[in-house]
Amino acid sequence: MVGYVDIDGIGRSGIERSLENNLNNSENIFLTIDINIQQAVRNELEKTIQKYNAVSGLAVVLNIDNGHILSSVSLPDFDPNNSKTFNDKNLINRVVQANYEMGSTFKPLTIAMGYDNNIISPEMKFDVKNKIKGIGDYLEYEGDGIYDVEKIIVKSSNIGTAKIAKKIGSRTQKDFFKKIGFYNKINLEILETAKPLGNKYNWGELETMTIGYGHGFAITPLHLVKAYASIANNGFEVNPKVVIGENKLQSKKILLNEKTSEYFLKLLKSVVTKTKFTGPRVRIEGYEIGGKTGTAMIVNEKGGYYKDRDLTSFIGIFPISDPKYVVLTIIEYPKVI
């Protein structure tokens, strides 16, 4: 976030670039970053990358109440005081510059858009036994294969989510993405903040279904954090900021249904309390946590997908009964250990 300056002292990225004039005038700039949280997050992220021999990783902690980014880490990084450490792989701030297809962390967003537009309800049931247009699930279905909405999220069913997205339709999907900011750059005090790549190809029924579970639509990690924060914030837009006193944007209501936020949070809590794999790994005594894991394919240089590489992630909100913080972590291409 701080960035670096060149040999002439000119800011080339981050705050050094965007607020160069302020800094040249010896103005004090106060960042929202909490140095203790930042160091703790960086240490844990670094250990995880090393443990799984991953290519890269990132993590974000955001305060929902005021949009303050308390921690933003992108690894590998560089020493701003040593230009010999600079290279193309570590100069990029993946939190705001990289675009990724987010995988299953999109599923709760799909449920939120359907619920908010009165297209789906919690008691609806969907048959997940058979593939739909080639879309399948990684795990075998349970019981009779008829899942309600909560079970679709808890079991992270691609088939179930695809059927819900099909029911929602592309027009509503596009409109909802527009409302939560998936077509625009985030108005952050970092000039190199990227605009989402989104979906630049066909957007028919099949694409609507795959986008519903996070395949075929790319955004920056901070866009995902903002979306979760805004929906959790009773539907009022949360505008991320990294400089205290800057970016005083008016918060607007982006949800139609007053109960959408409550339902969204309930589903995230169920993922932690009712799953066999995610729950035990993220539950912490004394903390009410809700969240969703994600596994996504990684786009290669030719525009296709790597067959042997994944992007793994977890986005969490806590306390789930009174949301204050969103935490996202993403690991690129972790290896099996």
C-alpha positions in Angstrom: 0.0 0.0 0.0 2.8 2.4 0.8 4.6 1.8 -2.6 8.0 3.0 -3.5 9.9 5.9 -5.1 12.4 5.9 -8.0 16.0 7.1 -7.9 14.8 10.7 -8.3 12.4 10.4 -5.3 9.3 10.3 -7.5 6.5 8.1 -6.3 5.8 5.1 -8.6 3.2 3.2 -6.8 0.9 3.1 -3.7 0.6 6.1 -1.4 4.1 7.3 -2.5 2.5 7.9 -5.9 -1.0 9.0 -5.2 -0.2 11.4 -2.4 3.2 12.5 -3.7 2.4 16.2 -3.6 1.1 16.0 0.0 4.3 14.2 1.0 6.5 16.7 -0.8 4.8 19.5 1.1 5.7 17.6 4.4 2.1 16.9 5.2 1.3 14.1 7.7 -0.5 11.2 6.1 -2.2 8.8 8.5 -3.0 5.4 7.1 -5.8 3.1 8.3 -3.4 0.2 8.5 -3.0 -1.2 12.0 0.7 -2.1 12.3 0.1 -4.9 14.8 -2.6 -6.6 12.7 -0.5 -6.0 9.6 2.5 -7.7 11.0 0.5 -10.6 12.4 -1.3 -11.2 9.1 1.9 -10.9 7.1 3.6 -13.5 9.4 0.8 -16.0 9.1 0.5 -15.5 5.3 4.2 -16.0 4.8 4.2 -19.2 6.8 1.2 -20.6 4.8 2.9 -19.8 1.5 6.1 -21.5 2.6 4.2 -24.5 4.1 2.4 -25.2 0.8 5.2 -24.0 -1.5 2.7 -21.6 -3.1 3.4 -19.1 -5.8 1.8 -16.1 -4.0 -0.7 -15.1 -1.4 -2.7 -12.1 -0.2 -4.8 -11.2 2.8 -7.1 -8.3 3.7 -8.7 -7.2 6.9 -11.4 -4.5 6.6 -13.5 -2.7 9.3 -17.1 -2.8 8.1 -18.2 0.2 10.2 -15.9 2.8 8.5 -14.3 1.0 5.5 -10.8 1.2 7.0 -8.4 -1.3 5.6 -6.6 -2.5 8.8 -4.3 -4.9 6.9 -3.4 -5.5 3.3 -0.6 -7.9 2.5 0.5 -9.2 -0.9 3.3 -11.7 -1.1 5.9 -11.9 -2.5 6.7 -8.3 -1.8 9.8 -6.1 -2.0 12.0 -3.8 0.1 11.1 -0.2 -1.0 14.6 0.9 0.1 16.4 -1.6 -2.2 15.5 -1.5 -5.9 17.5 -4.7 -6.4 14.5 -6.5 -4.8 12.1 -5.2 -7.4 10.7 -7.5 -10.1 7.4 -7.9 -12.0 6.2 -10.6 -9.6 6.6 -8.7 -6.4 5.8 -5.1 -7.5 2.2 -5.9 -8.1 -0.2 -5.3 -5.2 -2.5 -8.3 -5.7 -5.2 -7.0 -3.4 -6.1 -4.1 -5.7 -4.4 -4.9 -9.0 -4.9 -8.6 -9.7 -8.1 -10.0 -11.1 -9.1 -13.6 -10.2 -12.1 -15.8 -10.7 -13.2 -16.3 -7.2 -14.8 -19.7 -7.2 -17.2 -20.7 -4.4 -17.0 -17.5 -2.5 -19.4 -16.2 -5.2 -22.1 -18.7 -4.2 -23.4 -16.7 -1.2 -23.5 -13.6 -3.5 -25.7 -15.6 -5.9 -28.0 -16.6 -3.0 -28.1 -13.0 -1.8 -29.1 -11.6 -5.2 -31.8 -14.2 -5.6 -33.2 -13.6 -2.2 -33.0 -9.9 -2.5 -35.1 -9.9 -5.7 -37.7 -12.4 -4.3 -36.7 -15.0 -6.8 -35.7 -17.7 -4.3 -36.7 -18.5 -0.7 -35.0 -20.6 2.0 -37.4 -23.4 1.7 -36.9 -24.0 -2.0 -35.5 -27.4 -3.0 -33.2 -28.2 -5.8 -32.1 -31.6 -7.3 -28.3 -31.9 -7.3 -28.0 -35.5 -8.3 -27.3 -35.0 -12.0 -25.0 -32.7 -13.9 -26.6 -29.7 -15.7 -25.0 -28.6 -19.0 -21.8 -30.4 -18.0 -21.7 -28.7 -14.6 -21.0 -31.2 -11.8 -20.0 -31.3 -8.1 -16.7 -32.5 -6.7 -18.3 -34.6 -4.0 -21.1 -37.2 -4.2 -24.5 -35.9 -3.2 -25.9 -36.8 0.2 -29.2 -38.6 0.9 -31.8 -38.2 -1.8 -29.9 -35.4 -3.5 -32.6 -32.9 -2.9 -31.0 -29.8 -1.2 -32.5 -26.7 0.2 -30.7 -23.4 -0.2 -28.7 -23.7 3.0 -27.5 -27.2 2.2 -26.4 -26.0 -1.3 -24.1 -23.5 0.4 -23.0 -25.8 3.2 -22.2 -28.5 0.7 -20.9 -26.0 -1.8 -22.9 -27.5 -4.6 -22.0 -26.2 -8.1 -25.1 -27.9 -9.5 -27.4 -26.4 -6.9 -25.9 -22.9 -7.3 -26.0 -23.2 -11.1 -29.7 -24.0 -11.0 -30.4 -21.0 -8.7 -28.4 -18.7 -11.0 -30.4 -20.0 -14.0 -33.6 -19.2 -12.1 -32.3 -15.7 -11.3 -31.3 -15.0 -14.9 -28.5 -13.0 -16.5 -30.3 -9.6 -16.4 -30.8 -9.7 -12.6 -27.2 -11.1 -12.2 -25.8 -8.2 -14.2 -27.9 -5.6 -12.4 -26.8 -7.0 -9.0 -23.1 -7.0 -9.9 -23.5 -3.4 -11.0 -25.0 -2.5 -7.6 -22.2 -4.1 -5.7 -19.5 -2.4 -7.8 -18.2 -5.3 -10.0 -18.0 -3.1 -13.1 -16.0 -0.2 -11.7 -12.7 0.6 -10.0 -12.9 1.0 -6.3 -12.4 4.7 -5.4 -9.3 4.0 -3.3 -6.4 6.3 -2.5 -4.2 4.0 -4.7 -4.1 5.1 -8.3 -3.1 1.7 -9.7 -6.3 0.1 -8.3 -7.7 -2.1 -11.1 -11.1 -2.3 -12.7 -12.6 -5.8 -12.7 -12.2 -7.8 -15.9 -15.6 -9.2 -15.4 -16.9 -11.4 -18.2 -15.8 -10.1 -21.6 -17.3 -13.0 -23.6 -20.8 -14.4 -24.1 -23.2 -14.1 -21.2 -25.9 -16.6 -22.0 -27.6 -19.2 -19.8 -24.5 -21.4 -19.4 -22.3 -18.4 -18.4 -25.0 -17.2 -16.0 -24.9 -20.5 -14.3 -21.1 -20.8 -14.1 -20.7 -17.2 -12.9 -23.1 -18.1 -10.2 -20.5 -20.3 -8.6 -17.5 -18.0 -9.4 -16.3 -19.4 -12.8 -16.0 -17.0 -15.7 -16.1 -13.6 -14.0 -12.9 -12.0 -12.6 -12.7 -9.3 -10.0 -10.0 -8.0 -7.6 -9.8 -9.3 -4.1 -10.8 -6.0 -2.6 -14.0 -6.0 -4.7 -15.0 -9.3 -3.1 -14.2 -7.9 0.4 -16.3 -4.8 -0.4 -19.2 -6.9 -1.6 -19.3 -9.1 1.5 -18.9 -6.0 3.7 -21.7 -4.1 2.0 -24.2 -7.0 2.2 -23.3 -7.7 5.8 -23.7 -3.9 6.6 -27.5 -4.2 6.3 -27.2 -3.6 2.6 -25.4 -0.2 2.9 -22.4 0.2 0.7 -19.0 0.1 2.4 -16.3 2.1 0.7 -12.8 0.9 1.5 -10.2 3.4 2.4 -6.5 3.3 3.3 -6.0 7.0 4.3 -7.7 8.4 7.4 -9.8 11.4 6.5 -9.8 10.7 2.8 -12.4 9.1 0.5 -15.5 10.5 2.2 -18.1 8.9 -0.1 -21.8 8.8 0.7 -22.9 5.3 1.7 -25.9 4.2 -0.4 -28.4 1.4 0.1 -27.7 -1.4 -2.4 -30.2 -4.1 -1.3 -33.9 -4.1 -1.7 -35.0 -6.5 1.0 -34.2 -5.6 4.6 -33.8 -9.3 5.5 -31.2 -10.1 2.8 -28.3 -9.2 5.0 -29.6 -11.4 7.9 -30.1 -14.4 5.6 -26.7 -13.9 4.0 -25.0 -13.9 7.4 -27.0 -16.9 8.5 -25.7 -18.9 5.5 -22.1 -18.0 6.3 -22.5 -19.0 9.9 -23.9 -22.4 8.7 -20.8 -23.0 6.7 -18.7 -22.8 9.8 -21.1 -24.6 12.2 -22.3 -27.4 9.9 -19.4 -28.4 7.6 -17.1 -31.3 8.3 -14.0 -29.7 6.8 -14.3 -25.9 6.8 -15.8 -25.5 10.3 -13.2 -27.3 12.4 -10.5 -25.4 10.7 -11.8 -21.9 11.2 -13.8 -22.1 14.4 -12.1 -20.2 17.2 -13.4 -20.3 20.8 -15.0 -17.1 21.8 -15.5 -15.8 18.3 -18.6 -15.9 16.2 -17.3 -16.5 12.7 -19.1 -17.0 9.4 -17.5 -17.5 6.0 -17.0 -19.4 2.8 -14.2 -21.2 1.2 -13.4 -21.0 -2.5 -11.4 -23.0 -5.0 -11.0 -21.5 -8.5 -9.2 -22.3 -11.7 -6.3 -20.0 -12.7 -6.2 -18.4 -16.1 -2.9 -19.1 -18.1 -1.0 -16.9 -20.5 -3.0 -18.3 -23.5 -6.3 -17.4 -22.1 -7.2 -20.9 -21.0 -7.0 -22.5 -17.6 -4.1 -24.4 -15.9 -5.2 -28.0 -15.4 -2.9 -28.5 -12.4 -3.2 -25.1 -10.5 -5.9 -23.8 -8.2 -6.6 -20.6 -6.3 -7.7 -21.3 -2.8 -9.4 -18.8 -0.5 -11.5 -18.2 2.6 -13.5 -15.1 3.3 -14.9 -14.6 6.8 -17.0 -12.2 8.7 -17.0 -11.7 12.5 -18.8 -11.3 14.9 -21.5 -12.9 12.6 -24.3 -11.6 14.9 -23.0 -8.0 14.7 -20.6 -7.8 11.8 -17.5 -5.7 12.3 -14.7 -7.2 10.2 -14.2 -8.9 6.9 -11.1 -11.1 6.4 -10.1 -12.5 3.1 -7.1 -14.7 2.4 -6.1 -16.1 -1.0 -3.3 -18.6 -1.8 -2.2 -19.1 -5.4 -1.2 -22.6 -6.5 -0.6 -24.3 -3.2 1.1 -27.7 -3.5 0.0 -30.9 -1.8 2.0 -31.7 1.3 
